[in-house]
Amino acid sequence: GGHWKFKQASGPSYLPSFVKGLYKNVQVYWNYRDVLSSLFAHVNKAASSLDDLYSLLNGGEWYKTPEDAWKAIDLDRYLNVNFSQFYRNEVSSTSTRLLTELSTAVNRVNYNHATSELPALVGLVSHVPLVSGDLFALKEGNSALPRALIDSTSATLYLNTRVSLVVFNPTTKTFTLYNGDGKRLGVKGGYAKVVLATPWIQSRGIEFKIPSNVDPSVLLPMYFDNGGNFDDIDDVKTLTTTPFETENTETPYMQTVTTFVKSRVGVNGDLFGEEGESSLPTSIYFAYDDETELYGDYDIFSITLIRDGLYKVFSARPLPEEELVRVFGEGAEAAASQVWGSTERGVGGGSGVFPGGAYPNFAPALKAKPPSTAFKIFKEGVFYPTAFETTGSAMELAAIGAKNVANMIIFEVAEGDKKRNKSGSASRGKVDEL
């Protein structure tokens, strides 16, 4: 399986390292020429537009939905077109080499999607690391970033506490939070706003209730409008009792597996038509003739040499011992693995299994109009900054969603009770003074 169509050689071993780097760059451009420049120009433009969105938000702007935010920077046209269509329409209608050899691999590694299943907007975000020189890697970032946020905040935090129930009081216009044992959490008197800063699948475990008008001791389901159309609040067809459970907004997640492999002999060069490992690059991305074709039975996306004898592998499914031996030779073993998004605990015998998935399945968003929910999903003040996740999944987009919701809340507080719901009916607005 797999095709060894293009390899990035370093040139003769006697060349200085800076010449080897130049040799690589020349080889890449020679293989793809103007098509690569065209794609990079589109990626740079998208990255620049994201910078513009940061500036708008820092100036006090807010947006009702992700679509409104993308429209403000002229990227909304990429929401309902897949990356393959975008490539053929705007990059090259005649040469698909770059698409099948590079873009397919990049999108598989970053999002586990075929280019025909990935919105063009997400694909552009996926290619930013190839173009930008401003990116950096943060060692153990999954734990380091949250810890830095915890250490730097001035807010009162309730760590290692799961919220299971949220009750809205229509008289006081406040929300009270409870854990699974029915214990009240947080400040006495409740909160004026609730922000669900979690992925969709984790929010499903939280119940939202409102007291009955007949008997306040009886709690009834609280109705949401995931499209944020609060002017039509009486139209029960637009309402749900659980956030995000509409045809357009239910977001299944994609499974990805990370495996660290120990191998004495290294990658089997025969799989790529090479003799031995010495002629192979330190990073191998897998590309396909057919944009929807998968590699073998386990969908290996990439193999990266970490150090002598240790490799990191991304795949769609856990790799059994026979597959490890086939790729890495006799005696190969999984030193550690993480299954991101499995519903079966212990799958693959890895050291950890994380339900929820590595990233959303973006394919449904291509057909949905609109493809996502609103940032405000309950008229009296429930906000969902992660609404962006169906139109793009990246740390930078999470920050944009958070800033947008913060601006919406500041706007409502500044406007006061008389106009407290204005951010629910308008598609965008601005805080006069931050």
Summary of the structure (lengths in Angstrom):
residues: 434
radius of gyration: 24.5
end to end distance: 56.0
largest distance: 85.5
contacts: 1311
relative contact order: 0.15
helix: 38%
strand: 18%
